[in-house]
Amino acid sequence: MQFTKLKQVRFSHCDPAGIVFYPRYAELCNETVEDWFREAIGVDFHQLHEKLRLGVPAVSLEVQFLRPSTYGEQLSFSLQVLEIGKSSMTLGISACCGEEERVRFRLKVVLVSMESMRAVPIDDAWRTRFSAFLG
């Protein structure tokens, strides 16, 4: 299963050439992870950070820019879990406009305690939620 979210390319996402400025793609990638947690995993980032005192910072990000996107276009971001480790997971995220893939991400995040900022094991409850999106 994969999580999919539509996102509108806004003028603020673009550089003077009118195409998505590459660091904005990283922000859109992070928004997709946050949307996935809220809408599919059932825990929004506020609850994750403030109540559960956990975070999922990125430790590795690989990006392939395949085609430019311009403001006004709608991109479909798709997320799936590629691997689940002891305390980390690797996510595959891609953005398409129609059938055309525009950008592809391989993002590794680590489950950390907000108190110690150290990795914590992904327990069975989290693993079950994340595993539903294994690709």
N, C-alpha and C positions, 0 to 999 in steps of 0.2 A: 504494500500500500504506500501511497505517497500523499503528501500534503500539498495542496495547490492554493495559491493566493494571487489574485489579480492586483496589479499596481499600475497606476497611471504615471507616466513619465511627465514630470512637471518642468516648467521653465527653470526652476531653482536647481534641478538635477543636472542642467546642461552647461557646457562651456560656451564661449563666444561663437564657436562654430555651429552651435545648435544641437550637438550630440551629447549623450550622457557622459559627464566628466568621470573618469575612471574611479576616483575615490567615492563617488556617490553610489557606485555599484556595491561597494563594501557596506555602505550604510543600508542599502536596500536588502542586501544579504542578511544583515543583522536584524532588520525589521522582520524579515521572513522567519527567522529563528524565533523571534519574540512572538510573532503571530502564531506559529506552530505550538509553542508552549501554551499560549492562552487558549487557542481554539481547538487544538487536537489533544494535547497532553493534559489540559485541564487546570493548569497553574499559570497565572500571569506572572510577569517578572517582578511586579511589586510584591506579590505574595511570596514568590521564590526568594527574593532578596531580604525583604523586611520581616516576614513571619517565619519562614523556614531557615533563613540565614544561610542560603546556598546561592551559588552563582555558577555560570557556565562560560567563563572567559575563553576566548580563542587562543590557541597556542600555535596554530598553523593555518595558513590560508593560501591556497593556490587558486589562481584565476586565469581563465582563458577567455580573451575577448574575441568573439567570433565575427560579429557584425555590429556596426553602430546602431544605436537607438536614438530617436529624436523626440523632442517634447510633443505631447499630444498622443503618442502611441500608448497602447496598453500592453503591459508585459505580464505574462503568466509565469510566476515563480513556482517551481516544483521542488520539494524537499523530500529526500529519503535518507534513511540511516544506512550507511555503508558498512560500518563496523562498530561494535560495542566492546570496549575493553574493560579493565578492572575499574578505572575511574574516568575514562575518557570515551568519547565516541567521535566517529568521523561521519560527517554529513555530506551528501552530494546535493547541490542546489543548482538548478539551471533556470534561465529566464528565456522565454520564447515570445515572439510576436507572431501570432498565428502559428504556422508550422515551422517558422524560421528561428532556430536557436541563436541567441545573441551573446550570451555570456554563460560560463560554466564555472562553478566553484567547488572546491574540495576543502571543507572546513573541519578542523579538529578542535573540539572543545573539551574542557575538563570540568568535572563537577568538583567545586571547591567549597570549603567552609568559609563563610564571610567573616568569621571570627579569626581564624588562623591564616586564611588565604592559602591553605594547603589542600591538595587533592584529597577527596574522600571517596570511598568505594561506592559504586553504583549498586544500591541494594536491589533486592528482588522486585520490590514495588515499582521503582523507577525503570528497572530493566524490562519489566513486562510492558510498561507504557511505551518505551522507546522501541522495543522489539516489534511492535505492531507496524512500524514503518521501515523495517529492514527490507532492503531491495535486493 
